[in-house]
């Protein structure tokens, strides 16, 4: 199962994911591929915003079965980072709804880890 934590605090955004969906064989698991595609999209979008000097990436880990992504928007620049974050969040929630045995979105009050 993939466990996903999503947080927003002020101008900070964070997404952590760990595990494997177990829906299909390694290398051909469509659920893992879908989650990975969304997380890579989030990272690439934040990299673009960082190049535009609209914020900074604080964590950039993308490994098989593990992701830790954090971004801090500059004052007044939260909208672009937030729009991207919420679009990816919506996609991850949809995957969770379609494959609840493979993906869980952990509510903020149950998350343990670094704050944004």
KENUGU-942428 format. One record per residue: residue number from 1; residue in three letters; x, y, z of N, C-alpha, C, O in turn. Coordinates in pm, 1 decimal. Layout:
N
+--------+------+----------+----------+----------+----------+----------+----------+----------+----------+----------+----------+----------+----------+
: padren : miza :      n.u :      n.v :      n.w :     ca.u :     ca.v :     ca.w :      c.u :      c.v :      c.w :      o.u :      o.v :      o.w :
+--------+------+----------+----------+----------+----------+----------+----------+----------+----------+----------+----------+----------+----------+
:    NUM :  ALA :        X :        Y :        Z :        X :        Y :        Z :        X :        Y :        Z :        X :        Y :        Z :
...
+--------+------+----------+----------+----------+----------+----------+----------+----------+----------+----------+----------+----------+----------+
***
This chain:
116
+--------+------+----------+----------+----------+----------+----------+----------+----------+----------+----------+----------+----------+----------+
: padren : miza :      n.u :      n.v :      n.w :     ca.u :     ca.v :     ca.w :      c.u :      c.v :      c.w :      o.u :      o.v :      o.w :
+--------+------+----------+----------+----------+----------+----------+----------+----------+----------+----------+----------+----------+----------+
:      1 :  UNK :     84.4 :   -117.9 :      0.0 :      0.0 :      0.0 :      0.0 :     88.6 :    123.8 :      0.0 :    193.0 :    127.4 :     65.2 :
:      2 :  UNK :     44.9 :    225.7 :    -74.7 :    114.2 :    354.3 :    -75.8 :     46.1 :    443.9 :     26.6 :    -75.3 :    463.9 :     22.4 :
:      3 :  UNK :    124.8 :    496.9 :    117.8 :     76.3 :    587.4 :    222.8 :    120.4 :    728.1 :    183.5 :    239.3 :    754.1 :    164.9 :
:      4 :  UNK :     22.8 :    818.8 :    171.2 :     52.4 :    954.2 :    125.4 :     10.7 :   1054.9 :    231.7 :   -100.0 :   1049.4 :    285.2 :
:      5 :  UNK :    102.0 :   1146.9 :    261.0 :     75.5 :   1257.2 :    352.7 :     85.3 :   1387.2 :    274.7 :    184.4 :   1412.0 :    205.9 :
:      6 :  UNK :    -16.6 :   1469.2 :    285.4 :    -21.3 :   1599.0 :    219.4 :    -45.1 :   1705.7 :    325.8 :   -134.9 :   1692.3 :    409.0 :
:      7 :  UNK :     36.1 :   1812.0 :    322.7 :     19.9 :   1918.8 :    421.7 :     40.4 :   2054.3 :    356.1 :    117.7 :   2069.6 :    261.5 :
:      8 :  UNK :    -31.3 :   2151.8 :    409.6 :    -11.0 :   2291.1 :    372.1 :    -12.1 :   2373.2 :    499.4 :   -100.5 :   2357.9 :    583.7 :
:      9 :  UNK :     85.5 :   2459.3 :    512.6 :     91.3 :   2549.7 :    627.2 :    150.9 :   2681.4 :    579.7 :    266.4 :   2686.4 :    537.6 :
:     10 :  UNK :     72.7 :   2786.7 :    586.5 :    120.8 :   2916.2 :    540.0 :    158.6 :   2908.6 :    394.0 :     75.9 :   2873.4 :    309.9 :
:     11 :  UNK :    282.9 :   2941.4 :    363.0 :    329.3 :   2936.3 :    224.3 :    404.2 :   2806.3 :    194.6 :    468.3 :   2793.7 :     90.3 :
:     12 :  UNK :    396.2 :   2709.7 :    286.6 :    466.4 :   2582.8 :    268.6 :    372.2 :   2470.9 :    228.0 :    257.4 :   2464.6 :    271.9 :
:     13 :  UNK :    423.1 :   2383.3 :    143.8 :    348.4 :   2268.0 :     94.0 :    437.5 :   2145.1 :    106.2 :    557.9 :   2152.8 :     81.7 :
:     14 :  UNK :    379.1 :   2031.8 :    143.8 :    457.8 :   1910.1 :    158.9 :    378.0 :   1789.7 :    111.4 :    256.5 :   1781.8 :    129.0 :
:     15 :  UNK :    449.5 :   1697.1 :     51.1 :    390.7 :   1570.4 :      8.0 :    493.1 :   1461.3 :     34.5 :    606.8 :   1467.3 :    -12.5 :
:     16 :  UNK :    450.4 :   1362.4 :    110.2 :    534.7 :   1244.7 :    135.5 :    456.8 :   1121.5 :     93.2 :    335.9 :   1112.3 :    114.5 :
:     17 :  UNK :    526.0 :   1029.2 :     34.5 :    463.4 :    902.9 :     -5.3 :    563.3 :    791.3 :     21.7 :    683.9 :    808.1 :      3.6 :
:     18 :  UNK :    511.1 :    677.1 :     65.4 :    597.0 :    562.6 :     92.7 :    519.2 :    434.6 :     65.0 :    399.7 :    425.3 :     93.1 :
:     19 :  UNK :    588.6 :    337.3 :      9.9 :    529.1 :    207.3 :    -13.6 :    504.8 :    179.0 :   -160.2 :    538.9 :    258.4 :   -247.9 :
:     20 :  UNK :    445.3 :     64.2 :   -184.2 :    411.1 :     19.9 :   -319.4 :    265.0 :    -22.5 :   -319.6 :    215.7 :    -77.6 :   -221.2 :
:     21 :  UNK :    197.0 :      2.8 :   -428.6 :     53.4 :    -24.7 :   -436.3 :     22.2 :   -173.7 :   -427.8 :    -76.0 :   -212.3 :   -364.5 :
:     22 :  UNK :    103.1 :   -257.0 :   -489.8 :     76.4 :   -399.9 :   -488.7 :    -39.6 :   -440.5 :   -578.4 :    -95.1 :   -549.2 :   -562.8 :
:     23 :  UNK :    -76.1 :   -354.8 :   -671.2 :   -187.1 :   -385.3 :   -762.2 :   -143.2 :   -478.7 :   -874.0 :   -220.2 :   -563.3 :   -919.6 :
:     24 :  UNK :    -20.1 :   -462.7 :   -917.2 :     32.8 :   -544.8 :  -1026.2 :    179.5 :   -574.4 :  -1002.9 :    237.3 :   -529.6 :   -903.9 :
:     25 :  UNK :    240.4 :   -649.8 :  -1094.0 :    382.6 :   -682.1 :  -1078.4 :    470.1 :   -556.4 :  -1080.5 :    439.1 :   -457.8 :  -1147.4 :
:     26 :  UNK :    578.8 :   -563.2 :  -1006.3 :    673.6 :   -451.2 :  -1004.3 :    713.3 :   -417.2 :  -1147.8 :    742.7 :   -505.4 :  -1228.4 :
:     27 :  UNK :    713.5 :   -289.1 :  -1177.0 :    747.8 :   -243.5 :  -1311.0 :    627.8 :   -232.4 :  -1403.2 :    637.8 :   -169.9 :  -1508.7 :
:     28 :  UNK :    514.3 :   -291.3 :  -1366.5 :    392.5 :   -278.1 :  -1448.3 :    269.1 :   -248.1 :  -1365.5 :    156.9 :   -274.9 :  -1408.4 :
:     29 :  UNK :    289.2 :   -193.3 :  -1248.9 :    177.7 :   -162.6 :  -1158.7 :    118.3 :    -27.1 :  -1198.1 :    183.2 :     76.3 :  -1182.5 :
:     30 :  UNK :     -5.4 :    -28.2 :  -1249.2 :    -66.1 :     95.8 :  -1298.3 :    -95.3 :    195.0 :  -1186.3 :    -94.7 :    315.9 :  -1209.8 :
:     31 :  UNK :   -120.5 :    146.9 :  -1066.6 :   -148.5 :    237.9 :   -955.0 :    -19.5 :    309.1 :   -913.6 :    -19.3 :    430.5 :   -893.5 :
:     32 :  UNK :     88.9 :    234.6 :   -901.0 :    218.6 :    297.6 :   -869.6 :    256.3 :    397.4 :   -979.1 :    306.5 :    505.8 :   -949.8 :
:     33 :  UNK :    232.4 :    361.3 :  -1103.8 :    266.0 :    449.8 :  -1215.2 :    185.2 :    578.8 :  -1208.5 :    238.7 :    686.8 :  -1233.7 :
:     34 :  UNK :     58.0 :    568.6 :  -1175.1 :    -27.3 :    687.5 :  -1166.7 :     18.5 :    780.4 :  -1054.6 :     28.2 :    901.6 :  -1073.7 :
:     35 :  UNK :     46.5 :    723.1 :   -937.8 :     94.2 :    804.2 :   -825.6 :    228.2 :    867.6 :   -860.7 :    249.0 :    986.2 :   -835.2 :
:     36 :  UNK :    318.1 :    790.7 :   -918.1 :    450.1 :    842.9 :   -957.2 :    436.9 :    957.1 :  -1056.7 :    506.1 :   1058.2 :  -1044.2 :
:     37 :  UNK :    349.6 :    942.6 :  -1155.0 :    331.9 :   1047.6 :  -1255.4 :    285.8 :   1177.3 :  -1190.1 :    333.6 :   1285.1 :  -1225.3 :
:     38 :  UNK :    193.5 :   1167.3 :  -1095.7 :    146.4 :   1287.9 :  -1027.4 :    256.2 :   1350.5 :   -942.0 :    270.5 :   1472.7 :   -939.7 :
:     39 :  UNK :    334.0 :   1268.1 :   -871.7 :    440.1 :   1322.6 :   -787.7 :    550.7 :   1386.7 :   -871.0 :    605.1 :   1490.2 :   -832.5 :
:     40 :  UNK :    584.2 :   1326.2 :   -984.6 :    683.4 :   1386.4 :  -1074.4 :    630.1 :   1517.7 :  -1131.2 :    706.3 :   1612.9 :  -1147.7 :
:     41 :  UNK :    501.3 :   1524.0 :  -1161.0 :    439.9 :   1647.5 :  -1209.8 :    451.3 :   1757.5 :  -1104.4 :    484.3 :   1871.7 :  -1136.2 :
:     42 :  UNK :    423.9 :   1722.3 :   -979.1 :    437.1 :   1819.0 :   -869.7 :    579.8 :   1869.9 :   -859.8 :    602.5 :   1990.6 :   -851.7 :
:     43 :  UNK :    675.1 :   1779.2 :   -860.4 :    816.0 :   1819.1 :   -849.6 :    857.1 :   1907.5 :   -967.0 :    920.4 :   2011.2 :   -947.0 :
:     44 :  UNK :    822.1 :   1868.2 :  -1087.7 :    861.3 :   1947.9 :  -1205.0 :    796.8 :   2086.3 :  -1202.4 :    859.5 :   2184.9 :  -1241.1 :
:     45 :  UNK :    671.6 :   2093.9 :  -1156.7 :    606.3 :   2224.0 :  -1144.8 :    675.4 :   2312.0 :  -1042.4 :    696.2 :   2431.1 :  -1065.6 :
:     46 :  UNK :    710.9 :   2252.7 :   -928.8 :    781.0 :   2330.1 :   -826.1 :    920.0 :   2371.2 :   -874.7 :    966.7 :   2480.1 :   -841.3 :
:     47 :  UNK :    987.2 :   2286.0 :   -953.2 :   1117.0 :   2324.4 :  -1009.1 :   1102.5 :   2445.2 :  -1101.1 :   1186.7 :   2535.0 :  -1100.4 :
:     48 :  UNK :    996.0 :   2446.9 :  -1179.6 :    970.0 :   2561.6 :  -1268.1 :    947.9 :   2688.5 :  -1184.7 :   1003.4 :   2793.9 :  -1215.7 :
:     49 :  UNK :    866.4 :   2677.8 :  -1078.5 :    841.8 :   2793.4 :   -992.7 :    970.6 :   2840.6 :   -925.1 :    991.6 :   2960.7 :   -907.8 :
:     50 :  UNK :   1056.5 :   2746.1 :   -886.9 :   1184.1 :   2782.4 :   -825.3 :   1272.2 :   2857.9 :   -925.2 :   1334.9 :   2957.5 :   -889.1 :
:     51 :  UNK :   1277.4 :   2811.3 :  -1050.5 :   1355.7 :   2880.5 :  -1153.4 :   1303.4 :   3020.9 :  -1179.1 :   1379.7 :   3112.1 :  -1211.0 :
:     52 :  UNK :   1172.1 :   3037.2 :  -1164.6 :   1109.7 :   3168.6 :  -1181.7 :   1123.3 :   3254.8 :  -1056.0 :   1071.5 :   3366.3 :  -1050.8 :
:     53 :  UNK :   1192.9 :   3202.6 :   -955.4 :   1216.0 :   3272.5 :   -828.1 :   1085.5 :   3303.2 :   -755.4 :   1071.1 :   3407.6 :   -691.9 :
:     54 :  UNK :    989.5 :   3208.8 :   -766.1 :    860.8 :   3225.1 :   -699.5 :    853.9 :   3142.6 :   -570.8 :    750.5 :   3138.2 :   -504.2 :
:     55 :  UNK :    965.3 :   3077.4 :   -536.9 :    972.4 :   2997.6 :   -415.5 :   1094.7 :   2909.1 :   -419.8 :   1179.1 :   2921.3 :   -508.5 :
:     56 :  UNK :   1103.5 :   2818.7 :   -321.8 :   1220.3 :   2731.3 :   -313.1 :   1178.7 :   2590.8 :   -271.4 :   1090.2 :   2572.3 :   -187.8 :
:     57 :  UNK :   1243.6 :   2494.3 :   -330.8 :   1221.7 :   2354.6 :   -294.3 :   1306.1 :   2325.8 :   -170.8 :   1426.7 :   2350.3 :   -170.0 :
:     58 :  UNK :   1241.9 :   2273.6 :    -66.4 :   1311.2 :   2242.8 :     58.7 :   1345.3 :   2094.6 :     68.2 :   1437.3 :   2057.6 :    141.2 :
:     59 :  UNK :   1273.7 :   2009.7 :     -3.5 :   1302.6 :   1865.4 :     -5.8 :   1268.3 :   1814.4 :   -144.5 :   1166.1 :   1850.5 :   -202.9 :
:     60 :  UNK :   1357.4 :   1728.6 :   -196.4 :   1341.9 :   1676.5 :   -331.4 :   1392.8 :   1532.5 :   -332.1 :   1504.8 :   1505.9 :   -375.5 :
:     61 :  UNK :   1310.7 :   1440.6 :   -284.1 :   1347.1 :   1299.1 :   -281.7 :   1244.6 :   1222.3 :   -364.0 :   1125.2 :   1225.3 :   -334.3 :
:     62 :  UNK :   1291.2 :   1154.4 :   -466.4 :   1205.7 :   1068.9 :   -548.9 :   1281.6 :    938.6 :   -571.8 :   1367.0 :    930.3 :   -660.0 :
:     63 :  UNK :   1250.5 :    839.2 :   -493.5 :   1311.8 :    707.2 :   -504.3 :   1201.1 :    603.4 :   -520.3 :   1086.4 :    631.0 :   -485.2 :
:     64 :  UNK :   1232.5 :    485.1 :   -572.5 :   1128.8 :    382.1 :   -580.3 :   1069.2 :    356.1 :   -441.3 :   1140.8 :    322.2 :   -347.1 :
:     65 :  UNK :    939.4 :    372.5 :   -430.8 :    871.1 :    347.6 :   -304.2 :    883.0 :    457.3 :   -201.4 :    841.6 :    438.8 :    -86.9 :
:     66 :  UNK :    939.7 :    574.1 :   -239.7 :    957.3 :    681.1 :   -142.2 :    964.6 :    816.8 :   -212.2 :   1036.3 :    833.6 :   -310.9 :
:     67 :  UNK :    889.7 :    912.0 :   -159.7 :    897.2 :   1050.1 :   -208.0 :    883.9 :   1143.7 :    -89.1 :    806.1 :   1118.4 :      2.9 :
:     68 :  UNK :    959.7 :   1250.8 :    -91.9 :    950.0 :   1357.0 :      7.9 :    970.8 :   1486.9 :    -67.9 :   1082.5 :   1518.4 :   -108.8 :
:     69 :  UNK :    863.8 :   1561.8 :    -86.6 :    867.9 :   1685.7 :   -162.8 :    814.2 :   1798.2 :    -76.3 :    705.8 :   1787.2 :    -19.0 :
:     70 :  UNK :    891.5 :   1908.3 :    -66.8 :    846.4 :   2024.6 :      9.8 :    884.6 :   2151.1 :    -64.5 :    992.8 :   2161.4 :   -122.3 :
:     71 :  UNK :    793.8 :   2246.6 :    -61.5 :    813.4 :   2371.8 :   -134.2 :    764.0 :   2487.3 :    -49.2 :    660.3 :   2477.4 :     16.5 :
:     72 :  UNK :    839.0 :   2597.4 :    -50.8 :    799.2 :   2719.9 :     18.0 :    785.4 :   2830.6 :    -85.8 :    882.1 :   2867.2 :   -152.6 :
:     73 :  UNK :    664.6 :   2882.8 :    -98.2 :    638.7 :   2990.0 :   -193.2 :    684.6 :   3123.1 :   -134.8 :    677.9 :   3145.6 :    -14.0 :
:     74 :  UNK :    731.0 :   3210.3 :   -222.9 :    762.8 :   3346.4 :   -179.0 :    633.5 :   3417.2 :   -143.1 :    526.6 :   3381.3 :   -192.5 :
:     75 :  UNK :    643.2 :   3516.8 :    -58.1 :    524.7 :   3595.3 :    -21.1 :    455.3 :   3645.6 :   -146.8 :    518.7 :   3701.0 :   -236.6 :
:     76 :  UNK :    325.4 :   3625.6 :   -151.7 :    246.9 :   3669.4 :   -265.8 :    247.0 :   3572.6 :   -382.9 :    178.1 :   3596.0 :   -482.2 :
:     77 :  UNK :    323.0 :   3464.4 :   -373.2 :    334.3 :   3368.8 :   -483.5 :    269.4 :   3234.6 :   -449.3 :    292.4 :   3135.6 :   -518.8 :
:     78 :  UNK :    189.3 :   3230.5 :   -343.8 :    130.7 :   3104.0 :   -300.1 :     34.1 :   3045.0 :   -401.2 :     17.3 :   2923.2 :   -407.1 :
:     79 :  UNK :    -28.9 :   3129.2 :   -480.2 :   -133.5 :   3078.6 :   -569.2 :    -79.8 :   2975.1 :   -667.9 :   -139.2 :   2867.9 :   -679.8 :
:     80 :  UNK :     26.9 :   3001.3 :   -737.5 :     80.5 :   2905.9 :   -834.9 :    118.8 :   2774.1 :   -770.1 :     84.6 :   2667.1 :   -820.6 :
:     81 :  UNK :    189.7 :   2781.6 :   -658.5 :    231.0 :   2660.5 :   -587.4 :    109.8 :   2587.8 :   -532.6 :    102.5 :   2465.0 :   -538.0 :
:     82 :  UNK :     15.2 :   2663.1 :   -480.0 :   -104.7 :   2603.6 :   -422.9 :   -194.3 :   2540.0 :   -527.7 :   -248.7 :   2431.7 :   -505.8 :
:     83 :  UNK :   -210.0 :   2607.0 :   -642.3 :   -291.6 :   2549.7 :   -750.8 :   -235.0 :   2415.4 :   -795.0 :   -308.9 :   2318.6 :   -813.1 :
:     84 :  UNK :   -104.5 :   2410.3 :   -812.1 :    -39.2 :   2286.0 :   -852.3 :    -56.2 :   2179.2 :   -744.3 :    -91.0 :   2065.0 :   -774.4 :
:     85 :  UNK :    -31.7 :   2216.2 :   -619.4 :    -44.2 :   2123.3 :   -507.6 :   -185.3 :   2065.3 :   -500.5 :   -202.1 :   1944.3 :   -485.5 :
:     86 :  UNK :   -285.8 :   2150.7 :   -511.1 :   -424.3 :   2104.8 :   -498.3 :   -468.1 :   2021.1 :   -618.1 :   -548.3 :   1929.0 :   -602.4 :
:     87 :  UNK :   -417.5 :   2051.0 :   -736.0 :   -449.9 :   1968.4 :   -853.4 :   -392.7 :   1827.6 :   -835.9 :   -460.6 :   1729.1 :   -864.9 :
:     88 :  UNK :   -268.7 :   1817.8 :   -788.7 :   -207.7 :   1686.8 :   -763.6 :   -280.2 :   1616.9 :   -649.5 :   -304.0 :   1496.2 :   -655.5 :
:     89 :  UNK :   -315.1 :   1691.6 :   -546.0 :   -391.6 :   1634.9 :   -434.5 :   -522.8 :   1574.8 :   -485.4 :   -559.6 :   1464.4 :   -445.3 :
:     90 :  UNK :   -593.4 :   1646.1 :   -573.1 :   -718.5 :   1595.3 :   -629.2 :   -694.6 :   1464.9 :   -705.1 :   -772.3 :   1370.3 :   -692.3 :
:     91 :  UNK :   -587.8 :   1459.8 :   -783.8 :   -555.6 :   1337.4 :   -857.2 :   -524.3 :   1221.2 :   -765.4 :   -567.9 :   1108.8 :   -790.2 :
:     92 :  UNK :   -449.5 :   1246.9 :   -660.0 :   -416.8 :   1141.7 :   -563.8 :   -542.1 :   1093.5 :   -490.5 :   -557.1 :    974.1 :   -464.4 :
:     93 :  UNK :   -631.3 :   1185.8 :   -457.6 :   -757.0 :   1146.6 :   -392.1 :   -840.9 :   1058.7 :   -484.7 :   -903.6 :    963.1 :   -439.2 :
:     94 :  UNK :   -842.3 :   1090.1 :   -612.8 :   -916.3 :   1009.3 :   -708.7 :   -858.4 :    867.8 :   -716.5 :   -933.1 :    770.1 :   -720.2 :
:     95 :  UNK :   -726.6 :    857.3 :   -718.8 :   -663.8 :    724.5 :   -720.6 :   -700.3 :    649.0 :   -593.5 :   -731.6 :    530.1 :   -598.9 :
:     96 :  UNK :   -696.6 :    717.1 :   -479.3 :   -735.2 :    654.2 :   -352.7 :   -879.6 :    603.2 :   -358.6 :   -908.5 :    492.9 :   -312.1 :
:     97 :  UNK :   -969.1 :    682.6 :   -415.2 :  -1109.5 :    642.3 :   -424.2 :  -1127.3 :    520.6 :   -515.1 :  -1209.2 :    433.1 :   -487.0 :
:     98 :  UNK :  -1051.0 :    515.5 :   -623.2 :  -1063.1 :    404.5 :   -718.5 :   -990.5 :    278.2 :   -671.3 :  -1032.0 :    167.0 :   -704.0 :
:     99 :  UNK :   -883.5 :    294.9 :   -595.1 :   -801.0 :    183.2 :   -549.5 :   -772.9 :    196.2 :   -399.7 :   -657.1 :    210.3 :   -360.4 :
:    100 :  UNK :   -876.4 :    191.9 :   -315.7 :   -857.7 :    216.2 :   -171.6 :   -769.6 :    111.9 :   -103.1 :   -712.6 :    140.1 :      2.2 :
:    101 :  UNK :   -757.4 :     -5.1 :   -159.2 :   -669.8 :   -106.2 :   -100.5 :   -524.3 :    -88.0 :   -137.9 :   -437.2 :   -159.4 :    -88.3 :
:    102 :  UNK :   -497.8 :      7.8 :   -225.7 :   -361.7 :     30.0 :   -274.9 :   -302.1 :    163.7 :   -231.5 :   -180.3 :    177.2 :   -220.1 :
:    103 :  UNK :   -388.3 :    262.4 :   -207.3 :   -342.8 :    397.6 :   -174.2 :   -425.3 :    449.7 :    -57.8 :   -548.0 :    440.5 :    -58.6 :
:    104 :  UNK :   -358.0 :    504.1 :     41.5 :   -427.4 :    568.7 :    153.1 :   -372.0 :    710.1 :    167.2 :   -250.8 :    731.8 :    164.5 :
:    105 :  UNK :   -463.4 :    805.3 :    182.2 :   -425.6 :    943.0 :    210.0 :   -441.9 :    961.5 :    360.7 :   -552.7 :    950.5 :    413.4 :
:    106 :  UNK :   -333.3 :    989.1 :    428.6 :   -334.3 :    999.5 :    574.5 :   -384.1 :   1137.9 :    615.4 :   -326.6 :   1238.5 :    573.8 :
:    107 :  UNK :   -490.1 :   1144.7 :    696.2 :   -538.3 :   1275.4 :    742.8 :   -429.8 :   1348.6 :    821.2 :   -348.6 :   1285.8 :    889.0 :
:    108 :  UNK :   -428.6 :   1480.9 :    811.8 :   -323.5 :   1559.7 :    877.6 :   -312.1 :   1530.5 :   1026.0 :   -201.2 :   1527.6 :   1079.5 :
:    109 :  UNK :   -424.4 :   1508.6 :   1094.1 :   -417.9 :   1486.4 :   1238.7 :   -357.8 :   1351.0 :   1274.6 :   -331.6 :   1326.1 :   1392.3 :
:    110 :  UNK :   -335.0 :   1262.9 :   1178.1 :   -272.5 :   1133.5 :   1203.9 :   -128.7 :   1126.7 :   1153.3 :    -62.8 :   1023.7 :   1167.5 :
:    111 :  UNK :    -79.6 :   1235.8 :   1094.2 :     54.2 :   1236.2 :   1038.5 :    158.3 :   1260.4 :   1146.2 :    138.2 :   1338.7 :   1239.1 :
:    112 :  UNK :    268.9 :   1191.5 :   1131.2 :    381.9 :   1210.6 :   1221.8 :    501.6 :   1244.4 :   1134.4 :    533.3 :   1169.7 :   1041.9 :
:    113 :  UNK :    565.0 :   1349.6 :   1160.5 :    679.9 :   1387.2 :   1079.3 :    704.2 :   1535.7 :   1088.7 :    644.6 :   1606.1 :   1170.2 :
:    114 :  UNK :    793.9 :   1581.7 :   1002.5 :    830.1 :   1723.5 :   1002.9 :    711.9 :   1808.0 :    960.1 :    629.4 :   1766.8 :    878.6 :
:    115 :  UNK :    705.9 :   1924.6 :   1015.8 :    604.5 :   2019.3 :    972.4 :    650.6 :   2084.2 :    843.1 :    767.3 :   2075.3 :    804.9 :
:    116 :  UNK :    557.9 :   2148.7 :    777.7 :    590.9 :   2217.4 :    653.2 :    673.7 :   2337.6 :    685.3 :    713.4 :   2411.2 :    594.9 :
+--------+------+----------+----------+----------+----------+----------+----------+----------+----------+----------+----------+----------+----------+
***
